[in-house]
Amino acid sequence: MLKNDLTEVVTLLKIQENKLDGVANRFSERGKQLFEKCVLAQQQKDHGRAAVYAEEIAQLRKMSRVVLRSQLSLKQAALRIETLHDFKDAGVVLGPIVNLVSQISNDLRGVVPEVANGLERIDDMLQTMMVETGSAGGFPLDESAHSEEARKILQEASEISAARMRGKFPDLPEAYGQLEEKPEASGQ
């Protein structure tokens, strides 16, 4: 029974991960389009429009970081669950994953609500499994250890996502930093 439930959770995690992959690809394409518009606006000396595009790119990057970090964290959670059969105590593995899935769901609530709702369903399933295996009820292990493990996973995913973001989104032109100085100097 538990093995089937774990397989279902892994499948659902991978579905949410794939949805996030699609969102990340859309954000990346949109970022490239906006970047090209920003460059064009700068070439046309339309600094106001370039600044608007640059600000939109910055917001898109923030959302992309959340999506990518969440995607990597879900991948790690799925991998940990897949190795669960090697452990006697499901709570050792499930506890941190419950915290992680809940955190990711909260992070995605405003960015990708559909995925956040799917993660809530997965969280409910994991909570039920913990109760059924006797691992729930305040967790038999130190809950702060679970939270610490979840934080470590999120930190690692965040570092990887930052590195990947640098590869996916081009840097804004150096001249953008000077945009704010030029309008003031010209009396605008």
C-alpha positions, 0 to 999 in steps of 0.5 A, spaced: 500 500 500 505 505 502 509 503 495 503 504 491 502 511 494 509 513 494 509 511 486 503 516 486 506 521 489 512 521 485 508 521 479 504 527 481 511 531 483 514 529 476 507 532 473 508 539 477 515 539 475 513 538 468 508 544 469 514 548 472 518 547 466 513 549 461 512 556 465 520 556 466 520 556 458 515 561 457 518 566 462 525 565 458 522 566 451 518 572 454 525 575 457 528 574 451 523 578 447 523 583 452 530 584 452 531 585 445 525 590 445 530 593 451 536 593 446 532 596 441 529 602 445 536 604 447 538 604 440 533 609 439 535 613 445 528 612 448 531 611 455 524 611 458 521 605 454 528 601 455 527 602 463 520 600 463 522 593 459 528 593 464 524 593 470 519 588 467 525 583 465 527 584 473 520 582 475 520 576 470 527 574 473 524 574 480 519 569 478 523 565 474 528 564 480 522 562 484 519 557 479 526 554 477 528 553 485 521 550 486 522 545 480 529 543 482 526 542 489 521 538 487 526 533 483 530 532 489 523 530 493 521 525 488 528 522 488 528 522 495 521 518 495 524 513 490 529 511 495 524 511 500 524 503 500 531 502 502 529 505 509 525 502 515 522 509 517 518 513 512 518 519 517 525 519 516 524 521 509 517 523 508 518 529 514 523 533 510 519 532 504 512 534 507 515 541 509 519 542 503 512 541 499 509 545 503 514 551 502 514 550 495 506 550 495 507 557 499 512 560 494 508 558 488 502 561 490 502 568 487 506 565 481 503 559 479 497 558 482 495 551 478 502 548 481 501 550 488 494 547 488 497 541 485 502 541 491 497 542 496 494 535 494 501 532 494 502 535 501 495 532 503 497 525 501 504 525 504 501 527 511 496 521 510 502 517 509 505 519 515 499 518 519 498 511 516 505 509 517 505 512 524 510 517 523 506 523 524 503 526 530 508 531 531 513 527 527 517 522 531 524 525 530 525 533 531 521 537 527 526 542 527 531 537 523 526 536 518 525 544 517 533 544 517 533 539 511 528 542 507 532 549 508 538 545 506 534 543 500 531 549 498 538 553 499 542 548 494 536 549 489 536 556 490 544 556 488 543 552 482 537 556 480 541 562 480 547 559 476 542 557 471 538 563 471 545 567 469 545 562 463 538 563 461 537 570 461 542 575 458 544 581 462 542 587 461 546 592 457 551 596 462 548 602 459 542 601 463 545 603 469 547 610 466 539 611 464 537 614 470 543 619 470 542 621 463 535 624 464 537 628 470 543 631 466 538 633 460 533 636 465 528 631 464 
